[in-house]
Amino acid sequence: MTYWPEERENLTGRKVQYFTEKEDELTRILIGIGVPRTVSKVLVFLGNTPEATSRDIERGADLRQPEVSIAMQYLREQGWITSRLERSDSIGRPQNVVRLSQPIAGIIEQIRTEKEDTIRRKMALAHKLRDYLT
């Protein structure tokens, strides 16, 4: 299932993607199962665009730069994103461009499996606790 963000022009005339109600809903679901808010927003944003700069993500996901950096670090540690440096047309530092390393459906499946495993472990502990008390 792919949701496409709404695309609008910013003040400089560059097209920027913004979340629609469907992206907001997917983000809320991820947050509801325990994925951090910033990670959820970045993940959903990257799941709907081939690649993006940190600045694109800040604008499109409505996050501050430090929030994007922390979320990107988490996604990188999970192996869910890849990045490359891209020289800009103007003078200055090259920009880091990121993309998902696999389709978002695969990442969401990994998250689902991990959460189910966590629930099973907690249920096993709850059963042990009940057995201890009886």
PEJO-V562946 format. One record per helix or strand of 3 or more residues. SS is the DSSP state (a for helix, b for strand). FROM is the first residue (numbers start at 0). LEN is the number of residues. If there is no record, write none. Layout:
BEGIN
SS_FROM_LEN ; SS_FROM_LEN
END
This chain:
BEGIN
b_5_4 ; b_14_4 ; a_20_12 ; a_36_10 ; a_53_8 ; a_64_14 ; b_80_6 ; b_94_6 ; a_103_30
END
